[in-house]
Amino acid sequence: MTEEEKKKKGGFFQAVKEVVYGLAAHDSARFALKTRASMEHLFILITMGDMLGVPILPPYYSLRLLPYVVPQISTWKRRMLREKDLTDALA
């Protein structure tokens, strides 16, 4: 079997694999990613809500969790303070 035939065969199986993934698992994977983002959003809101004026947890626990949250604070604040539209809820 030549290199070109192997490449064609691999390309065909790769295409079949991608089609099966698209039919079976793509929607589930997108839903899982969206759920994870929502949970992370709520976690940061609960721990760092006092930055926006929503005191939920005592500051002691927020400070204990601060090292885990610091990399995500800037994007979280931007997401929270962004103006929302009706079309955002539909997506």
Secondary structure, DSSP 8 states (H G I E B T S, - for coil): --HHHHHHHHHHHHHHHHHHHHHHTHHHHHHHHHHHHHHHHHHHHHHHGGGTT---S-HHHHHHHHHHHGGGHHHHHHHHHS---HHHHH-
